Amino acid sequence: MHIPDGYLGPATSGVLYAVMIPIWITASNIVKKTLKAQQVPLLGIAAAFCFVIMMFNVPIPGGTTGHAVGGTLAAILIGPWAACIAITVALVVQALLFGDGGITAIGANSFNMAFILPFVGFYLYKAVSGNSPSGSSRRAIAAGIAGYIALNSAALLTALQFGIQPGLHHAANGQALYCPYGLAVAIPTMLGEHLLFFGWVEAAVTALVVRYLQKQDASLLKPGGAR
Amino acid sequence: MKVTAKLWIGLLILTVLSPLGLVLPEHFKAGAAWGEWGLDEIQKLVGYIPRGLERLAGVWSAPIPDYAFKGWKEKGPGMLSIAYIFSAIAGIAITVFAVMLIGKMLVRRDK
């Protein structure tokens, strides 16, 4: 899901940087007001988890690979705004140091994985959890459902950004200038593989870690407790 | 033990296991992620290299591309796994340092 350099035209990468700047500023302002000093290590743990879980490329035999992001888990743990900052930092390090995701696409990749993903995941988790107690299995299931849908939401947006490129930018001879696949290929392929494979990995990881945290220290999962 | 300490241990275990994300795709003959192909793969897939893509693809030269040291591509899965673990450690260390620095700055400015 890490869009490399060259797959998005300047219009798309520019717009998504422009969209992310106010989101990053808002995230800083909100985290400034809500984050407690003792939560700073949790911020580090969430960012580290997202970083390393994205290195676990899951193969579709004979096909492509994909991975979980851990963004819903981060949002459940530290809130969606802090998760936005944590995932953004992980994505920037991946792009700059390891060339995983392009530097021109940091806005786009952050929009998909550090904004859409944690926010969809967080509010879905809250909605499905309802008023259930912090140790209830309903919360673990809610986390899994939220993780599944959130990862697929991010995959859909990534596919949209890929898919609009041939229409936006093409040479006189019809050749694409950036991503060569349109919406009719990008959406079914990217969404299909995430619905069938990678979404389940995200769901399992999110639900299992939430279950583990419930047993260790359920206060971390209290509604509004850790944020 | 504090739960945060346990979570750090969990991260350490994930770091050591991270080469699975390298070796398993290799074993199951799975290629790049969709939309993350190199230029030669694109050429094979669509028959040409989009001009803008070719121009922008090399805009950034990462120091440890694809979590492997430069020139290690031919060294085999064992050495690449070591590079992968090293990358995970370095990446986590820098990510945690940066995010906790941001976190501390934000928390402090409030007080």
Contacts between the chains, C-beta under 8 A, distances in Angstrom:
chain1	res1	chain2	res2	distance
A	1	B	33	7.1
A	2	B	33	7.4
A	2	B	36	6.4
A	3	B	35	6.6
A	3	B	36	7.8
A	4	B	35	7.7
A	4	B	36	5.6
A	4	B	57	7.0
A	5	B	56	4.8
A	5	B	57	5.6
A	5	B	58	7.7
A	5	B	59	5.0
A	5	B	60	6.1
A	6	B	50	7.7
A	6	B	52	6.6
A	6	B	53	3.8
A	6	B	54	7.1
A	6	B	55	7.2
A	6	B	56	3.7
A	6	B	57	4.0
A	6	B	59	7.6
A	7	B	35	6.1
A	7	B	53	6.4
A	9	B	52	6.4
A	28	B	102	7.9
A	28	B	106	6.1
A	31	B	103	7.5
A	31	B	106	5.3
A	32	B	106	4.4
A	32	B	107	7.4
A	32	B	109	6.1
A	32	B	110	5.3
A	33	B	110	6.7
A	35	B	103	6.4
A	35	B	106	6.2
A	35	B	107	5.6
A	36	B	107	7.2
A	37	B	104	7.9
A	37	B	107	5.0
A	39	B	103	7.8
A	40	B	100	5.6
A	40	B	103	4.1
A	40	B	104	5.8
A	40	B	107	6.3
A	41	B	4	5.3
A	41	B	100	7.3
A	42	B	4	6.8
A	43	B	99	5.6
A	43	B	100	6.5
A	43	B	103	4.5
A	44	B	96	4.3
A	44	B	99	5.6
A	44	B	100	4.5
A	44	B	103	7.3
A	45	B	4	6.6
A	45	B	7	5.1
A	45	B	8	6.9
A	45	B	11	6.9
A	45	B	96	8.0
A	47	B	95	5.0
A	47	B	96	6.2
A	47	B	99	4.2
A	48	B	11	5.3
A	48	B	92	4.6
A	48	B	95	6.0
A	48	B	96	5.1
A	49	B	7	7.9
A	49	B	11	6.4
A	49	B	14	7.7
A	51	B	88	7.8
A	51	B	91	5.5
A	51	B	92	5.5
A	51	B	95	4.9
A	52	B	11	6.4
A	52	B	14	4.8
A	52	B	15	5.9
A	52	B	18	6.1
A	52	B	88	5.6
A	52	B	91	7.7
A	52	B	92	6.0
A	53	B	14	7.0
A	55	B	18	4.8
A	55	B	21	4.8
A	55	B	67	6.8
A	55	B	84	7.1
A	55	B	87	7.7
A	55	B	88	5.9
A	56	B	14	7.8
A	56	B	17	7.9
A	56	B	18	6.6
A	56	B	20	6.3
A	56	B	21	4.0
A	57	B	21	4.2
A	57	B	22	7.0
A	57	B	24	7.3
A	57	B	25	5.0
A	57	B	30	7.8
A	57	B	33	7.4
A	58	B	21	7.7
A	58	B	24	7.4
A	58	B	25	7.8
A	59	B	24	5.4
A	59	B	25	4.0
A	59	B	27	7.5
A	59	B	28	4.1
A	59	B	29	7.9
A	59	B	30	3.3
A	60	B	28	7.7
A	60	B	30	5.7
A	61	B	28	4.1
A	61	B	29	6.8
A	61	B	30	6.4
A	62	B	28	7.0
A	62	B	29	5.4
A	62	B	30	6.8
A	63	B	30	5.7
A	63	B	31	7.3
A	64	B	30	6.2
A	64	B	31	6.0
A	64	B	32	6.7
A	64	B	33	5.6
A	64	B	34	4.9
A	65	B	25	4.6
A	65	B	30	4.9
A	65	B	31	7.3
A	65	B	32	7.0
A	65	B	33	5.3
A	66	B	33	5.8
A	66	B	34	7.8
A	67	B	21	7.0
A	67	B	33	7.9
A	82	B	103	7.9
A	85	B	99	6.8
A	85	B	102	6.3
A	85	B	103	7.9
A	86	B	99	5.4
A	89	B	95	5.5
A	89	B	98	5.1
A	89	B	99	4.4
A	89	B	102	7.1
A	90	B	95	5.1
A	90	B	99	7.9
A	92	B	98	7.9
A	93	B	91	5.5
A	93	B	94	5.3
A	93	B	95	4.8
A	93	B	98	7.1
A	94	B	91	7.0
A	95	B	60	7.4
A	95	B	62	7.7
A	96	B	60	7.6
A	96	B	62	6.8
A	97	B	62	6.1
A	97	B	63	6.1
A	97	B	64	5.8
A	97	B	87	8.0
A	97	B	90	7.2
A	97	B	91	6.3
A	97	B	94	6.9
A	98	B	62	5.5
A	98	B	64	5.4
A	98	B	65	6.7
A	98	B	66	6.7
A	98	B	67	5.3
A	98	B	87	6.3
A	98	B	91	6.7
A	99	B	60	6.7
A	99	B	61	7.7
A	99	B	62	3.2
A	99	B	64	7.9
A	99	B	65	4.4
A	99	B	66	6.5
A	100	B	62	8.0
A	100	B	66	7.2
A	100	B	67	7.4
A	102	B	56	7.5
A	102	B	59	7.4
A	102	B	60	6.8
A	103	B	59	6.8
A	103	B	60	4.5
A	104	B	56	6.3
A	104	B	59	6.4
A	158	B	35	7.4
A	162	B	35	5.2
A	169	B	52	6.3
A	171	B	51	6.6
A	175	B	48	5.8
A	175	B	50	6.4
A	175	B	51	7.4
A	176	B	46	7.8
A	176	B	50	4.7
A	176	B	53	8.0
A	177	B	50	5.2
A	177	B	51	5.6
A	177	B	52	3.6
A	177	B	53	7.1
A	178	B	50	5.8
A	178	B	52	4.9
A	178	B	53	5.3
A	178	B	56	7.8
A	179	B	35	6.7
A	179	B	50	7.5
A	179	B	53	7.4
A	180	B	42	7.0
A	180	B	45	7.8
A	180	B	46	4.6
A	180	B	50	5.5
A	180	B	53	7.9
A	181	B	35	7.8
A	181	B	46	8.0
A	186	B	35	7.4
A	189	B	34	5.5
A	190	B	34	5.5
A	190	B	35	7.1
A	193	B	34	6.7
A	213	B	3	7.3
A	216	B	3	4.6
A	216	B	6	6.6
A	217	B	3	4.4
A	220	B	3	7.0
